[in-house]
Amino acid sequence: MPSTRPDLPPFPPTNGDAPWPELLPGWVWLCGAGPGDPGLLTLHALNALGQADVIVHDALVSSEILALARPDATRIHAGKRGGKPSPRQEDITRRLAALAREGRRVLRLKGGDPFVFGRGGEEGMALARAGIPFRIIPGISAGIGGLAYAGIPVTHRTINQSVTFLTGHDQSGTTPTRIDWAAVARASEVLVIYMGLKHLGRIARQLMAAGRPADEPVAIVTDATLPTQRVIETTLGTAERDAAAASLTPPAIICVGAAVPLRALLAWHGAAALASR
Ligand code: SAH
């Protein structure tokens, strides 16, 4: 993707005196692709896309990002989306190891950051046990970068000194039973909930029962960072009804807390789209 503007520095830039790392045959790079906008890939991810001869990717990795791969690269869809049949995690890790043993240059591309609700740790540990060399490339997580595209800062000096990231969905497909909702409700002024849309009503009720006010602001951001991004502002008391009324569909990142109304000044995404027309 070299820059076409001669007045701009070369893109991708050089890596100082060191070359960009080489994805060697027999290696797996476990890489985050960010929340969707290809501009949020890291340079390491872009470097990996240019080298991999097999890419094993999740459903959440956008087609614009896959378009940056080598044209002759094999793409394997290892989608894992709630409710739909998806390959079992053990099958994915077995496949990664088998491809590496065949001497392929394997890129395992996951949405957001591989170590944030992405089972990247499990895949890395399985590779380690199998003796397959690997590299981890972090990515921008939806709970930070996706909310930034909705004009929501996950920390703001006058609002919160901590933020809690949690999942609204566990391995069994229900609201996680291991979450201590009373503790979560007390933990941070701002909560960021992944995979929470399906059980939003239940989550909101648990938080209110634990003392969070019904009129506390909530934002639901679907397709964050993509041209199809939507943001609904609601409250804990009305979130379930408003999400249903808007027919929101996953992926959705949910933010609870006083950071949400900062959108009034910080929501830049629609404005930027208008300016670039
Ligand atoms: N590893 C990913 C999270 C994977 S879990 C990360 O760091 O972002 C999948 C969940 O991530 C989705 O259910 C949703 O809650 C969130 N998510 C990922 N991409 C998103 C996007 N573009 N917009 C909104 N939510 C997103």
Residues whose N, C-alpha, C, O or C-beta is under 5 A from the ligand:
A	BS01	SAH	P35 G36 G111 G112 D113 P114 V116 F117 G118 I140 S141 A142 G143 G146 I193 Y194 M195 G196 V221 T222 D223 A224 P251 A252 I253
